[in-house]
Amino acid sequence: MHTCNTANHTQLCIRTHKTRRLVRALSSDYGVGQWELGAAPSLVWLIRALLQVKLRSLQRQADELRTVPSLQFSGLGSSGSPGPSLLQPIDQSVSTADYGDLIEFVNPLLGLSLWGVYVGEGWVIHFGVGDENMTQKACRRFLQQMVPKSSADRVLKKTRVCTQRVADIKLPPGTRIRVNNNKHNLVPSTQEMMRHRSDTFLLQEFKYDLMNFNSEHFATFVRYGHAVCNQIPFKNKNEAHVDTTQTLQMIMQQRMETET
């Protein structure tokens, strides 16, 4: 039997043994492909295997969402024909939502939630929910991270604040729709103020920015008066985005001045 005599060689052997155990587990337990024990596993094989395992895990999560008893699937759209959300599980809490409740659109495949505000009779006001498919979202995120802001702004289109019936919003399959007022430890405004904010921003266009102004920033501003996103890594929870909050407050102030 071969013996590792040096410290470096010992570490190399340990890593090799761990890799072999990982590969055997992936091959036998997950059925992601065969590997010849006499040869070193290639990096491409490992990446492909791990991706397949992750995709299967996400698919199981999506399947579990479809079988939760407290969920029901949306039926017809506003036109009476099968709506775009036909396969979207809608939590029963949506049917009893009050004006100003936060509506969360949870998608396990995207790994994020989109947000809107309930405005009554099955309608929500939102900023960018269902406005893009997954490919467009990925391209937008890539552009914002890799392209200088001045160039990316010319590529990324503006998004309009709008109202839609929940059943008519186009969403990726597996998206769970529910009322969720518990993700933000903030005091809600009065319904009168929420209505005023909704009326002010309806049909206005803004540049959708995942880090600075996304659907959660908009929804929390309508409900709480603070633009907050708790999904941004390394950012304190319930901390308002100062620039976005101030910009929206300024628009509100200008609206009030024109009305007086």
KOLKEFI-268592 format. One record per residue (C-alpha): residue in three letters; x, y, z; chain. Coordinates in pm, 1 decimal. Layout:
KOLKEFI-268592
SITE type       c1       c2       c3 mol
SITE  ALA        X        Y        Z   A
...
END
This chain:
KOLKEFI-268592
SITE type       c1       c2       c3 mol
SITE  MET      0.0      0.0      0.0   A
SITE  HIS    125.6    342.7    -91.6   A
SITE  THR    225.7    556.7    209.6   A
SITE  CYS    223.0    939.0    223.2   A
SITE  ASN    557.7   1045.1    371.7   A
SITE  THR    536.2   1424.4    361.1   A
SITE  ALA    282.7   1667.1    505.7   A
SITE  ASN    192.2   1804.8    163.0   A
SITE  HIS    151.3   1461.5     20.4   A
SITE  THR    -66.1   1361.8    317.7   A
SITE  GLN   -298.7   1655.7    258.0   A
SITE  LEU   -318.1   1566.6   -111.2   A
SITE  CYS   -413.6   1209.4    -23.6   A
SITE  ILE   -681.8   1329.8    217.4   A
SITE  ARG   -831.8   1556.0    -48.4   A
SITE  THR   -820.1   1274.0   -302.2   A
SITE  HIS   -996.8   1032.9    -63.9   A
SITE  LYS  -1266.0   1291.4     14.1   A
SITE  THR  -1318.3   1354.7   -354.9   A
SITE  ARG  -1351.6    982.5   -421.3   A
SITE  ARG  -1612.9    949.5   -143.8   A
SITE  LEU  -1807.7   1244.1   -285.3   A
SITE  VAL  -1798.6   1098.2   -635.1   A
SITE  ARG  -1912.1    754.1   -514.3   A
SITE  ALA  -2200.5    914.3   -324.9   A
SITE  LEU  -2307.2   1117.9   -625.0   A
SITE  SER  -2288.0    815.1   -851.6   A
SITE  SER  -2472.7    568.5   -626.1   A
SITE  ASP  -2716.0    785.5   -428.8   A
SITE  TYR  -2817.3   1040.4   -690.2   A
SITE  GLY  -2762.5    853.7  -1014.0   A
SITE  VAL  -2587.2   1143.8  -1179.9   A
SITE  GLY  -2359.1    937.8  -1396.1   A
SITE  GLN  -2083.4    679.8  -1374.4   A
SITE  TRP  -1721.2    737.8  -1283.5   A
SITE  GLU  -1427.3    511.3  -1351.1   A
SITE  LEU  -1261.5    435.0  -1015.5   A
SITE  GLY   -927.3    393.2  -1177.8   A
SITE  ALA   -918.2    750.8  -1307.8   A
SITE  ALA   -930.6   1088.2  -1135.0   A
SITE  PRO  -1271.0   1257.6  -1156.9   A
SITE  SER  -1268.9   1554.7  -1387.7   A
SITE  LEU  -1370.9   1899.2  -1268.2   A
SITE  VAL  -1637.2   1913.0  -1539.1   A
SITE  TRP  -1789.2   1586.6  -1412.0   A
SITE  LEU  -1799.8   1714.7  -1053.5   A
SITE  ILE  -1960.5   2045.7  -1151.4   A
SITE  ARG  -2217.9   1870.7  -1368.7   A
SITE  ALA  -2297.3   1622.7  -1091.3   A
SITE  LEU  -2337.2   1889.2   -823.7   A
SITE  LEU  -2560.5   2095.8  -1051.9   A
SITE  GLN  -2783.9   1795.6  -1114.3   A
SITE  VAL  -2812.9   1732.2   -740.4   A
SITE  LYS  -2902.9   2098.2   -678.3   A
SITE  LEU  -3162.5   2099.8   -955.1   A
SITE  ARG  -3323.6   1784.2   -819.1   A
SITE  SER  -3335.3   1937.3   -472.8   A
SITE  LEU  -3505.2   2250.7   -607.7   A
SITE  GLN  -3751.4   2038.2   -803.0   A
SITE  ARG  -3843.9   1850.2   -484.6   A
SITE  GLN  -3906.8   2182.7   -310.1   A
SITE  ALA  -4133.8   2293.6   -592.9   A
SITE  ASP  -4322.1   1961.5   -580.3   A
SITE  GLU  -4369.7   1997.0   -205.0   A
SITE  LEU  -4522.5   2343.2   -251.2   A
SITE  ARG  -4778.6   2198.4   -489.0   A
SITE  THR  -4897.0   1945.6   -228.9   A
SITE  VAL  -4932.1   2172.4     75.3   A
SITE  PRO  -5294.8   2131.0    197.3   A
SITE  SER  -5338.8   2500.4    284.5   A
SITE  LEU  -5282.7   2601.4    -75.9   A
SITE  GLN  -5524.8   2623.6   -362.7   A
SITE  PHE  -5450.9   2675.2   -729.3   A
SITE  SER  -5574.5   2989.0   -900.8   A
SITE  GLY  -5840.7   2933.2  -1160.6   A
SITE  LEU  -5965.2   3172.9  -1423.8   A
SITE  GLY  -5823.1   3505.7  -1522.3   A
SITE  SER  -6030.0   3822.7  -1548.5   A
SITE  SER  -6142.8   3728.9  -1900.0   A
SITE  GLY  -6295.6   3398.2  -1785.7   A
SITE  SER  -6030.7   3189.7  -1962.1   A
SITE  PRO  -5752.4   3000.5  -1786.1   A
SITE  GLY  -5530.2   3268.2  -1638.3   A
SITE  PRO  -5148.3   3287.7  -1652.9   A
SITE  SER  -5138.0   3184.7  -1284.5   A
SITE  LEU  -5332.2   2862.0  -1340.8   A
SITE  LEU  -5049.9   2654.5  -1191.8   A
SITE  GLN  -4961.6   2898.0   -913.6   A
SITE  PRO  -5054.1   2779.3   -562.4   A
SITE  ILE  -5233.4   3066.2   -385.8   A
SITE  ASP  -5248.0   3054.4     -8.6   A
SITE  GLN  -5593.3   3085.3    145.5   A
SITE  SER  -5475.0   3396.0    332.7   A
SITE  VAL  -5498.7   3593.4      6.1   A
SITE  SER  -5876.5   3545.9     -4.5   A
SITE  THR  -5909.6   3725.7    330.2   A
SITE  ALA  -5644.0   3993.7    273.0   A
SITE  ASP  -5705.2   4352.0    382.3   A
SITE  TYR  -5605.9   4667.2    198.9   A
SITE  GLY  -5234.5   4726.8    246.5   A
SITE  ASP  -5137.1   4368.5    326.1   A
SITE  LEU  -4808.7   4260.5    170.3   A
SITE  ILE  -4842.5   3987.3    -92.5   A
SITE  GLU  -4531.5   3770.9   -125.4   A
SITE  PHE  -4459.3   3576.3   -444.1   A
SITE  VAL  -4218.6   3303.2   -333.7   A
SITE  ASN  -4028.5   3113.5   -600.7   A
SITE  PRO  -3787.4   2841.8   -474.6   A
SITE  LEU  -3624.5   2806.7   -817.0   A
SITE  LEU  -3528.5   3175.0   -826.4   A
SITE  GLY  -3428.6   3176.4   -463.1   A
SITE  LEU  -3602.9   3507.0   -396.4   A
SITE  SER  -3940.4   3663.7   -327.0   A
SITE  LEU  -4119.9   3935.0   -519.7   A
SITE  TRP  -4361.4   4165.3   -340.3   A
SITE  GLY  -4682.6   4357.3   -399.9   A
SITE  VAL  -4946.9   4534.0   -190.8   A
SITE  TYR  -5307.9   4417.4   -176.7   A
SITE  VAL  -5554.7   4689.1   -283.0   A
SITE  GLY  -5881.1   4496.8   -258.6   A
SITE  GLU  -6104.8   4261.4   -460.8   A
SITE  GLY  -5820.9   4033.9   -567.9   A
SITE  TRP  -5597.8   4314.4   -699.0   A
SITE  VAL  -5241.8   4410.7   -606.5   A
SITE  ILE  -5027.4   4711.3   -687.7   A
SITE  HIS  -4669.8   4616.3   -764.3   A
SITE  PHE  -4343.4   4721.0   -922.4   A
SITE  GLY  -4202.1   4463.1  -1162.5   A
SITE  VAL  -4372.2   4143.9  -1038.3   A
SITE  GLY  -4424.8   3916.4  -1338.4   A
SITE  ASP  -4273.0   4180.0  -1566.1   A
SITE  GLU  -3980.2   3962.3  -1673.0   A
SITE  ASN  -3913.3   3595.7  -1720.3   A
SITE  MET  -3624.4   3420.3  -1547.9   A
SITE  THR  -3387.1   3470.4  -1841.0   A
SITE  GLN  -3448.5   3843.9  -1850.0   A
SITE  LYS  -3395.9   3868.1  -1475.5   A
SITE  ALA  -3065.6   3683.5  -1504.1   A
SITE  CYS  -2952.3   3914.2  -1785.4   A
SITE  ARG  -3054.1   4220.2  -1587.8   A
SITE  ARG  -2863.7   4102.9  -1281.5   A
SITE  PHE  -2556.9   4024.0  -1492.9   A
SITE  LEU  -2562.9   4365.1  -1661.5   A
SITE  GLN  -2596.1   4551.0  -1333.2   A
SITE  GLN  -2302.7   4363.9  -1184.6   A
SITE  MET  -2069.1   4354.1  -1483.7   A
SITE  VAL  -2142.9   4665.1  -1690.8   A
SITE  PRO  -2066.1   5019.5  -1569.0   A
SITE  LYS  -2382.5   5186.0  -1445.7   A
SITE  SER  -2386.7   5449.1  -1719.8   A
SITE  SER  -2385.4   5176.8  -1985.3   A
SITE  ALA  -2621.8   4939.5  -1806.1   A
SITE  ASP  -2882.0   5212.6  -1760.6   A
SITE  ARG  -2905.3   5252.2  -2136.1   A
SITE  VAL  -2969.8   4879.4  -2175.8   A
SITE  LEU  -3214.3   4820.6  -1890.8   A
SITE  LYS  -3565.7   4943.6  -1957.4   A
SITE  LYS  -3785.2   5122.5  -1707.5   A
SITE  THR  -4058.7   4934.4  -1526.2   A
SITE  ARG  -4406.5   5074.1  -1459.7   A
SITE  VAL  -4592.7   5054.8  -1131.1   A
SITE  CYS  -4926.7   4889.5  -1207.0   A
SITE  THR  -5225.9   4711.5  -1058.6   A
SITE  GLN  -5326.1   4359.0  -1161.0   A
SITE  ARG  -5547.6   4077.8  -1046.5   A
SITE  VAL  -5339.1   3820.4   -862.5   A
SITE  ALA  -5459.7   3546.8  -1100.8   A
SITE  ASP  -5349.0   3747.3  -1405.7   A
SITE  ILE  -4984.3   3802.5  -1305.9   A
SITE  LYS  -4742.8   3596.6  -1516.3   A
SITE  LEU  -4515.6   3401.7  -1282.0   A
SITE  PRO  -4275.6   3106.1  -1315.2   A
SITE  PRO  -4431.0   2767.4  -1232.1   A
SITE  GLY  -4410.2   2676.5   -865.4   A
SITE  THR  -4441.8   3032.8   -736.6   A
SITE  ARG  -4633.0   3040.2   -406.8   A
SITE  ILE  -4854.1   3343.1   -343.9   A
SITE  ARG  -4938.9   3439.1     13.5   A
SITE  VAL  -5003.3   3725.6    253.5   A
SITE  ASN  -4690.8   3792.8    460.0   A
SITE  ASN  -4678.9   4090.6    694.7   A
SITE  ASN  -4422.1   3927.0    922.4   A
SITE  LYS  -4099.4   3966.9    725.1   A
SITE  HIS  -4049.8   4331.8    823.0   A
SITE  ASN  -4043.0   4447.0   1184.1   A
SITE  LEU  -4198.8   4785.8   1104.8   A
SITE  VAL  -4514.9   4971.0   1202.6   A
SITE  PRO  -4768.6   4988.0    915.4   A
SITE  SER  -4912.6   5321.9    809.2   A
SITE  THR  -5283.0   5395.9    807.2   A
SITE  GLN  -5484.9   5257.3    516.8   A
SITE  GLU  -5556.1   5616.0    411.7   A
SITE  MET  -5183.3   5685.5    376.1   A
SITE  MET  -5131.7   5354.7    192.4   A
SITE  ARG  -5404.0   5451.2    -54.8   A
SITE  HIS  -5246.3   5790.8   -105.4   A
SITE  ARG  -4907.0   5635.0   -180.4   A
SITE  SER  -5060.7   5379.3   -416.1   A
SITE  ASP  -5248.7   5649.8   -606.7   A
SITE  THR  -4935.7   5865.3   -627.1   A
SITE  PHE  -4711.8   5601.6   -782.7   A
SITE  LEU  -4962.9   5415.0   -999.0   A
SITE  LEU  -4846.9   5410.1  -1364.9   A
SITE  GLN  -4521.5   5590.9  -1285.7   A
SITE  GLU  -4205.3   5445.3  -1439.0   A
SITE  PHE  -3877.7   5378.6  -1258.8   A
SITE  LYS  -3558.9   5189.7  -1337.1   A
SITE  TYR  -3575.9   4847.6  -1172.5   A
SITE  ASP  -3260.9   4798.1   -964.5   A
SITE  LEU  -3218.2   4475.1   -768.5   A
SITE  MET  -2998.4   4640.9   -507.6   A
SITE  ASN  -3153.2   4986.5   -479.7   A
SITE  PHE  -3515.2   4980.6   -598.3   A
SITE  ASN  -3692.9   4650.2   -649.2   A
SITE  SER  -4043.0   4517.8   -584.2   A
SITE  GLU  -3979.9   4479.0   -211.4   A
SITE  HIS  -3851.9   4836.4   -177.0   A
SITE  PHE  -4169.8   4963.3   -340.8   A
SITE  ALA  -4412.1   4741.4   -147.6   A
SITE  THR  -4260.2   4823.3    190.4   A
SITE  PHE  -4267.4   5194.4    114.5   A
SITE  VAL  -4637.4   5177.1     33.5   A
SITE  ARG  -4714.3   4988.8    356.3   A
SITE  TYR  -4460.8   5136.2    598.8   A
SITE  GLY  -4326.8   5456.8    442.6   A
SITE  HIS  -3975.2   5307.6    431.4   A
SITE  ALA  -3814.0   5138.4    129.3   A
SITE  VAL  -3676.0   4815.4    275.3   A
SITE  CYS  -3539.3   4496.5    120.9   A
SITE  ASN  -3439.5   4214.8    354.8   A
SITE  GLN  -3310.9   3994.2     73.2   A
SITE  ILE  -2992.6   4190.8      4.0   A
SITE  PRO  -2685.0   4006.1    141.8   A
SITE  PHE  -2476.3   4169.8    417.1   A
SITE  LYS  -2741.1   4435.9    480.2   A
SITE  ASN  -2907.5   4485.2    818.4   A
SITE  LYS  -3264.6   4358.0    836.2   A
SITE  ASN  -3541.0   4619.6    830.2   A
SITE  GLU  -3290.5   4891.2    739.1   A
SITE  ALA  -3441.9   5140.4    497.4   A
SITE  HIS  -3258.5   5230.3    177.5   A
SITE  VAL  -3197.7   5599.0    247.7   A
SITE  ASP  -3171.4   5729.5   -108.7   A
SITE  THR  -3472.9   5534.9   -236.1   A
SITE  THR  -3685.2   5631.5     64.1   A
SITE  GLN  -3595.2   5998.4     27.6   A
SITE  THR  -3668.2   5993.7   -346.6   A
SITE  LEU  -4012.1   5840.1   -295.4   A
SITE  GLN  -4087.4   6080.1    -10.8   A
SITE  MET  -3991.5   6372.5   -234.4   A
SITE  ILE  -4232.7   6250.9   -503.6   A
SITE  MET  -4505.3   6225.0   -239.6   A
SITE  GLN  -4431.6   6578.4   -121.1   A
SITE  GLN  -4446.7   6715.7   -474.2   A
SITE  ARG  -4780.6   6542.9   -526.5   A
SITE  MET  -4920.1   6696.1   -208.9   A
SITE  GLU  -4800.6   7043.1   -311.0   A
SITE  THR  -4968.7   7021.6   -649.2   A
SITE  GLU  -5296.6   6915.5   -486.0   A
SITE  THR  -5304.3   7214.3   -248.7   A
END
